Amino acid sequence: MTRRRWALTIMARALETLALEYKSPQQARLFTALQPVLADSGRMQNQAALATELGVTPGALATAATRLRQRYRALIEAEVKSTLENPADLAEEMLVLREAWS
């Protein structure tokens, strides 16, 4: 498996797990609306309009986006860690993942 494919697989598994955590209809709607920030360098387009559409304040939406990114990152780390014989290698493997993704 190439490094890029490995990185994509790890990220897809983490995203799947994250989506499952957003169970209620309101949470699922929020997840769908914010999912692009996971791929777009964390930048949110039309934040005010999206907040209005979701019925939340722009600040609450920004906080939700930050939490979503943090949780996604934690899930990616957990996926990577599950592939390691030595958990101490996590930092190095995360660098490999970032390089493969770039």
MARTI-377163 format. One record per atom (N, C-alpha, C, O): residue in one letter; x, y, z. Coordinates in steps of 0.1 Angstrom, whole numbers, padded with zeros to 4 digits, always signed. Layout:
N
AXYZ/...
This chain:
102
M+0009-0012+0000/M+0000+0000+0000/M+0009+0012+0000/M+0018+0013+0008/T+0006+0022-0009/T+0014+0034-0009/T+0011+0042+0003/T+0001+0041+0010/R+0020+0051+0006/R+0018+0060+0017/R+0006+0069+0016/R-0002+0071+0025/R+0004+0074+0003/R-0008+0082+0001/R-0021+0074+0003/R-0030+0079+0010/R-0021+0062-0002/R-0033+0054+0000/R-0035+0051+0015/R-0047+0051+0020/W-0024+0048+0022/W-0025+0045+0036/W-0031+0058+0044/W-0040+0056+0052/A-0026+0070+0040/A-0031+0082+0046/A-0046+0084+0043/A-0054+0087+0052/L-0050+0081+0031/L-0064+0083+0028/L-0073+0073+0035/L-0084+0076+0039/T-0068+0061+0037/T-0075+0051+0044/T-0077+0055+0059/T-0088+0054+0064/I-0066+0059+0065/I-0067+0063+0079/I-0077+0075+0080/I-0085+0075+0089/M-0076+0084+0072/M-0085+0096+0073/M-0099+0093+0070/M-0108+0098+0076/A-0102+0083+0061/A-0115+0079+0058/A-0121+0072+0070/A-0133+0074+0073/R-0113+0063+0076/R-0118+0056+0088/R-0122+0066+0099/R-0132+0065+0106/A-0113+0076+0101/A-0116+0086+0112/A-0128+0094+0108/A-0136+0097+0117/L-0130+0097+0096/L-0142+0105+0092/L-0155+0097+0094/L-0165+0102+0098/E-0154+0084+0090/E-0165+0075+0093/E-0169+0075+0107/E-0181+0076+0111/T-0159+0073+0116/T-0162+0073+0130/T-0168+0086+0135/T-0177+0086+0143/L-0162+0097+0130/L-0167+0110+0134/L-0182+0112+0130/L-0190+0117+0137/A-0185+0108+0118/A-0199+0109+0113/A-0208+0101+0122/A-0220+0106+0124/L-0204+0090+0126/L-0213+0081+0135/L-0215+0088+0148/L-0225+0085+0155/E-0206+0097+0153/E-0207+0104+0165/E-0218+0115+0165/E-0223+0119+0175/Y-0221+0119+0153/Y-0231+0130+0151/Y-0244+0123+0147/Y-0248+0123+0136/K-0251+0117+0158/K-0263+0109+0156/K-0276+0116+0153/K-0284+0112+0144/S-0279+0125+0161/S-0292+0132+0160/S-0294+0139+0147/S-0283+0143+0141/P-0306+0142+0143/P-0307+0149+0130/P-0301+0163+0130/P-0295+0167+0120/Q-0301+0170+0142/Q-0295+0183+0143/Q-0280+0182+0142/Q-0273+0189+0135/Q-0274+0172+0149/Q-0260+0170+0149/Q-0255+0165+0134/Q-0245+0170+0130/A-0263+0157+0128/A-0260+0152+0114/A-0260+0164+0105/A-0251+0165+0096/R-0269+0173+0106/R-0270+0185+0098/R-0258+0194+0100/R-0252+0199+0091/L-0254+0195+0113/L-0242+0203+0116/L-0230+0197+0110/L-0221+0204+0104/F-0228+0184+0112/F-0217+0177+0106/F-0216+0178+0091/F-0205+0181+0086/T-0227+0177+0084/T-0227+0178+0070/T-0223+0192+0066/T-0215+0194+0056/A-0228+0202+0073/A-0225+0216+0070/A-0210+0219+0073/A-0204+0227+0065/L-0204+0213+0083/L-0190+0216+0087/L-0180+0207+0081/L-0168+0210+0082/Q-0184+0196+0075/Q-0175+0186+0070/Q-0164+0193+0060/Q-0153+0189+0060/P-0168+0202+0052/P-0158+0208+0043/P-0147+0215+0050/P-0136+0216+0045/V-0148+0220+0063/V-0137+0226+0070/V-0126+0216+0073/V-0115+0220+0076/L-0130+0203+0073/L-0120+0193+0075/L-0110+0191+0063/L-0099+0187+0065/A-0115+0195+0052/A-0107+0193+0040/A-0101+0207+0034/A-0091+0207+0027/D-0107+0218+0038/D-0103+0231+0033/D-0094+0238+0042/D-0096+0250+0045/S-0084+0232+0047/S-0075+0239+0056/S-0082+0246+0068/S-0076+0255+0074/G-0093+0241+0072/G-0100+0246+0083/G-0108+0259+0081/G-0113+0265+0090/R-0108+0263+0068/R-0115+0276+0065/R-0129+0274+0063/R-0133+0264+0055/M-0138+0282+0068/M-0152+0281+0067/M-0157+0292+0057/M-0154+0304+0059/Q-0164+0289+0047/Q-0169+0298+0037/Q-0183+0303+0042/Q-0191+0295+0047/N-0185+0316+0041/N-0199+0322+0044/N-0203+0318+0058/N-0215+0313+0059/Q-0195+0320+0068/Q-0198+0316+0081/Q-0211+0322+0086/Q-0219+0315+0092/A-0213+0335+0084/A-0226+0341+0089/A-0238+0335+0083/A-0248+0332+0090/A-0238+0333+0070/A-0249+0327+0063/A-0252+0313+0067/A-0263+0309+0069/L-0241+0305+0069/L-0242+0291+0074/L-0248+0291+0088/L-0256+0282+0091/A-0243+0300+0097/A-0248+0301+0110/A-0263+0304+0110/A-0271+0297+0118/T-0267+0313+0102/T-0281+0316+0101/T-0289+0304+0096/T-0300+0301+0102/E-0284+0298+0086/E-0291+0286+0081/E-0293+0275+0091/E-0303+0268+0092/L-0283+0273+0100/L-0283+0263+0110/L-0290+0267+0123/L-0292+0259+0132/G-0293+0280+0124/G-0300+0286+0136/G-0291+0287+0148/G-0295+0285+0159/V-0278+0290+0145/V-0268+0292+0156/V-0261+0305+0154/V-0262+0311+0143/T-0254+0310+0164/T-0246+0322+0162/T-0233+0319+0155/T-0229+0308+0155/P-0227+0329+0148/P-0214+0326+0141/P-0204+0321+0151/P-0195+0313+0148/G-0204+0327+0163/G-0194+0322+0174/G-0196+0307+0177/G-0187+0300+0179/A-0209+0303+0179/A-0212+0289+0182/A-0208+0280+0170/A-0203+0269+0173/L-0210+0285+0158/L-0206+0277+0146/L-0191+0276+0146/L-0186+0265+0143/A-0184+0287+0149/A-0169+0286+0149/A-0164+0276+0159/A-0155+0269+0157/T-0170+0277+0171/T-0167+0267+0182/T-0169+0253+0178/T-0161+0244+0180/A-0181+0251+0171/A-0184+0237+0167/A-0174+0232+0156/A-0170+0221+0156/A-0170+0241+0148/A-0160+0238+0137/A-0147+0234+0144/A-0140+0225+0139/T-0143+0242+0154/T-0130+0239+0161/T-0131+0225+0167/T-0121+0218+0167/R-0142+0223+0174/R-0143+0210+0181/R-0143+0198+0171/R-0138+0188+0174/L-0150+0200+0160/L-0150+0190+0149/L-0136+0187+0144/L-0133+0175+0143/R-0128+0197+0142/R-0115+0195+0137/R-0106+0188+0147/R-0098+0179+0144/Q-0108+0192+0160/Q-0100+0186+0171/Q-0104+0171+0172/Q-0095+0163+0174/R-0116+0168+0171/R-0121+0154+0173/R-0116+0146+0161/R-0112+0135+0163/Y-0117+0152+0149/Y-0112+0145+0137/Y-0097+0142+0139/Y-0092+0131+0136/R-0089+0151+0143/R-0075+0150+0145/R-0072+0138+0155/R-0064+0130+0153/A-0080+0138+0166/A-0079+0128+0177/A-0082+0114+0171/A-0075+0104+0174/L-0092+0113+0163/L-0096+0101+0157/L-0085+0096+0147/L-0082+0084+0146/I-0079+0105+0139/I-0069+0102+0130/I-0057+0096+0138/I-0051+0086+0135/E-0053+0103+0149/E-0042+0098+0158/E-0045+0084+0163/E-0036+0076+0164/A-0058+0082+0167/A-0062+0069+0173/A-0060+0058+0162/A-0056+0047+0165/E-0064+0061+0150/E-0063+0052+0138/E-0048+0049+0136/E-0045+0037+0134/V-0040+0059+0136/V-0026+0057+0133/V-0020+0048+0145/V-0012+0039+0142/K-0023+0052+0157/K-0018+0045+0168/K-0022+0030+0168/K-0014+0022+0172/S-0034+0027+0163/S-0038+0013+0162/S-0030+0005+0152/S-0030-0008+0153/T-0022+0011+0144/T-0014+0004+0134/T+0001+0002+0139/T+0009-0004+0132/L+0004+0008+0150/L+0018+0008+0155/L+0020-0003+0165/L+0012-0006+0174/E+0032-0009+0164/E+0036-0018+0175/E+0041-0010+0187/E+0039-0015+0198/N+0047+0001+0185/N+0052+0010+0196/N+0045+0023+0195/N+0047+0031+0187/P+0035+0025+0205/P+0028+0038+0205/P+0037+0050+0206/P+0032+0061+0202/A+0049+0049+0210/A+0058+0060+0211/A+0062+0066+0197/A+0067+0077+0195/D+0059+0058+0186/D+0062+0062+0173/D+0051+0070+0167/D+0052+0074+0155/L+0041+0074+0174/L+0030+0082+0169/L+0034+0095+0163/L+0029+0098+0151/A+0042+0102+0169/A+0046+0116+0163/A+0053+0114+0150/A+0050+0121+0140/E+0061+0104+0149/E+0068+0102+0136/E+0058+0097+0125/E+0059+0101+0114/E+0049+0088+0129/E+0039+0084+0119/E+0030+0095+0115/E+0025+0095+0103/M+0027+0104+0124/M+0018+0115+0120/M+0025+0124+0110/M+0019+0129+0101/L+0038+0126+0111/L+0046+0133+0101/L+0045+0126+0088/L+0044+0132+0078/V+0047+0113+0088/V+0046+0105+0076/V+0032+0107+0069/V+0031+0109+0057/L+0022+0107+0077/L+0008+0109+0072/L+0007+0123+0066/L+0001+0124+0055/R+0012+0133+0073/R+0011+0147+0067/R+0018+0148+0054/R+0013+0154+0045/E+0030+0142+0054/E+0038+0142+0041/E+0031+0135+0030/E+0031+0140+0019/A+0025+0123+0033/A+0018+0116+0023/A+0006+0123+0018/A+0002+0122+0006/W-0001+0131+0027/W-0013+0138+0023/W-0009+0150+0015/W-0017+0155+0007/S+0002+0156+0017/S+0006+0169+0011/S+0009+0167-0004/S+0012+0177-0011/
